[in-house]
């Protein structure tokens, strides 16, 4: 990639992350309230509660052990004066900025500090101000994952300092989040409509960057370049970064293509855009009125059952597994036998790199596919399986989403 004057905010991959396809999918069921449309171990009851079928045939409510928070990438963010640095999950599918704080139970704080993790202490920041009466609560489907109080402080990411940013302080978190070893909170990059602070929602970091003119009026955007560990020997070494207030033209130039933009619909708080077609092995399938969202906080890619059937129908030995709750295929399938699949972002087709059609091992002979069913959700979710193949531009000022296919010398996976 060429040189650029834009500051790249570094992204760290969670070295302790162990991909589990089923758990990541169940996490998405919770995050988006999805009802599965395929048979399997998980289903929603009449009260819309996500349930898991037990060995004896009975059903029990899904627990934190059945799902996996998708904090695969984290970024360092500084809070307060003097600065306290926490590694957060940057999530374009959420609109809350929340952090582990010293308001959590003392045992939780002590355990975090003993592991070397930072926990934000508002008492040690001279610029922190409480917001009496304001509370927040993150819900993933049926479960409340985190909740607490709210205050304002200076927040710095990269070379941008946001003054008086609302910071949601966790005073309670689920056991699942307590077991995370990397992320100590969430940096929401969706739109404020889905912010959970009550009685009145607060501005997101991106909204405040714009309001405070921390980023140019002509560049009210952020960009995302998510690398893959599978590309560690490529020229970009599989590295990842974000930029705020500018586009890294070096990445665009190295792609050899211009950025393709399409309008977004942010009425539901998401980065939602039209995805009107998919092409599988050269055969185009039109998807009238189909919508998708770009979600940096999701590892998988979720699409309709129709498209899943078509994709996995093109892979010898692929099958839908009720136990895995998703599509699996033989681990020894050579790249040349995998289908070439592309999805439209507006009018631009973006190819899913074959190395990402496989998400994680399912057992000793099969892998869990990176593209799975969206269930009864009425839009696709383009997570990391999609984003790892593009340079993405989230342009709030012009209400558009832009992508350019990245130059990847090894799209089929590491070379022997």
C-alpha positions, -999 to +999 in steps of 0.1 A: +000+000+000+012+035-007+020+062+018-007+085+031-010+115+053-041+101+070-034+087+105-042+051+107-057+040+140-042+006+147-064-024+152-053-054+172-065-090+165-075-109+196-048-135+199-069-155+223-100-155+200-110-191+191-134-190+163-166-211+169-191-208+141-222-219+160-215-196+190-209-166+167-242-173+149-261-177+182-246-144+193-260-128+162-294-143+169-293-124+202-278-092+189-304-088+162-333-107+177-332-133+149-355-162+147-339-192+130-357-205+099-338-237+096-341-268+118-315-272+146-307-271+182-318-235+186-353-220+182-375-192+196-405-200+217-439-183+217-424-155+239-396-150+213-370-163+238-341-181+222-341-217+234-317-247+230-328-282+226-314-305+252-302-341+248-334-354+263-355-335+239-365-307+263-357-271+258-338-246+280-330-209+276-298-201+258-269-192+282-238-172+278-219-204+273-238-210+240-227-178+223-195-159+216-191-122+216-174-113+183-147-091+197-121-103+173-106-068+165-100-041+191-086-005+190-069+016+218-090+045+229-080+070+256-103+084+282-101+113+306-073+135+321-047+121+325-055+096+297-065+061+306-062+037+276-087+008+270-089-016+241-125-014+227-144-032+200-153-008+172-188-018+161-207-002+132-237-022+142-241-005+177-244+031+188-231+030+224-197+039+238-194+019+270-164+008+291-155-014+319-153+009+350-145+009+387-183+010+393-183-028+386-182-052+416-148-051+432-141-088+425-147-081+388-124-051+388-097-069+407-098-099+383-095-076+353-065-057+367-048-089+378-050-100+341-033-067+331-064-051+316-073-015+321-105-004+338-117+032+335-117+050+369-137+083+365-124+094+399-089+096+385-100+119+356-101+157+363-124+162+332-150+136+340-185+149+348-214+127+359-248+128+341-272+122+371-303+103+361-289+089+329-286+051+326-279+027+298-284-010+291-272-031+262-294-060+253-285-088+230-318-103+221-332-117+254-302-112+276-289-079+291-252-080+286-241-048+303-256-017+320-247+012+342-245+050+346-233+078+323-209+107+324-189+129+300-152+131+295-126+137+268-122+107+245-092+104+221-090+079+192-060+083+169-052+120+167-088+132+174-099+143+208-137+145+214-145+168+243-174+161+266-182+128+250-209+107+268-192+076+282-214+048+295-198+033+326-205-004+332-216-012+367-229-047+357-218-070+329-227-105+320-204-134+328-198-138+291-183-104+288-163-109+320-146-138+304-134-117+275-097-112+275-092-084+250-121-059+246-130-037+276-160-021+261-176-010+229-171+020+206-203+022+187-202+036+151-238+032+141-263+061+142-276+076+175-312+064+169-302+030+184-282+045+213-295+030+246-290+059+270-322+069+288-341+090+295-325+108+265-301+092+239-267+108+236-245+117+206-222+089+193-185+096+190-188+101+152-217+125+156-197+145+181-166+145+158-189+162+132-206+186+156-173+197+171-156+199+137-129+175+147-130+162+112-133+182+079-168+191+068-160+175+035-148+143+051-174+134+078-166+098+076-145+069+089-129+041+070-122+005+078-095-019+066-097-053+084-069-076+077-068-114+081-044-136+099-045-157+067-028-129+049+002-124+074+027-131+045+010-107+021+024-072+015+000-057+041+009-085+066-028-089+074-027-057+094-059-037+102-067+000+108-094+026+109-092+063+098-114+091+109-119+123+088-101+111+057-096+083+032-063+065+029-057+071-008-027+047-007-051+018-002-074+030-030-045+034-054-031+000-047-065-015-055-064-001-090-101+009-088-121+038-077-143+036-046-179+027-055-205+045-034-242+037-028-267+057-007-275+045+028-308+043+047-300+051+084-336+053+095-332+022+116-298+034+130-277+011+108-254+015+078-280+000+055-277-001+017-292-018-014-277-052-023-298-061-053-280-092-066-255-120-061-234-138-086-224-174-081-200-190-105-210-164-131-248-169-127-265-137-115-294-140-091-315-108-088-327-098-053-353-071-057-355-047-028-328-066-009-311-046+018-278-052+038-260-036+066-222-033+071-213-045+107-177-043+118-187-060+151-198-092+134-175-119+121-199-138+099-219-128+068-257-135+070-279-138+039-312-154+029-318-192+030-322-191-008-287-177-014-272-201+012-287-230-006-272-218-039-238-212-025-234-244-006-251-264-034-221-255-055-197-272-030-193-310-031-200-325+002-215-294+018-245-299+040-267-281+065-260-294+100-287-292+126-261-297+153-239-269+140-270-248+133-254-238+100-238-249+067-206-269+068-184-283+040-153-306+038-122-290+052-100-305+024-120-288-004-094-272-027-099-235-036-105-243-072-135-263-062-151-235-042-176-213-060-168-177-070-193-156-051-199-119-053-225-096-037-237-063-049-231-031-030-254-008-049-244-015-085-209-028-077-202-065-073-177-074-045-161-109-046-159-128-013-124-141-011-124-179-011-102-181+020-131-166+039-158-190+027-144-211+055-149-195+090-138-221+115-133-258+120-165-277+129-150-311+135-119-330+122-132-332+086-157-303+082-155-265+084-183-240+094-190-217+065-185-180+067-218-172+050-249-184+070-286-179+072-301-145+083-332-164+096-363-142+097-343-110+097-354-087+068-319-076+058-284-092+052-255-086+075-222-080+059-196-087+086-159-094+086-162-122+060-172-094+036-152-066+051-119-084+050-120-083+012-126-045+009-116-011+020-148+004+034-159+040+037-186+049+061-196+084+049-221+100+073-219+135+058-230+123+024-251+094+037-233+068+016-213+036+020-183+031-002-162+000-010-133-009-032-121-045-037-087-048-020-057-060-039-050-094-023-023-116-039-036-147-021-074-145-021-076-183-019-056-185+012-019-188+023+003-202-003+024-233+005 
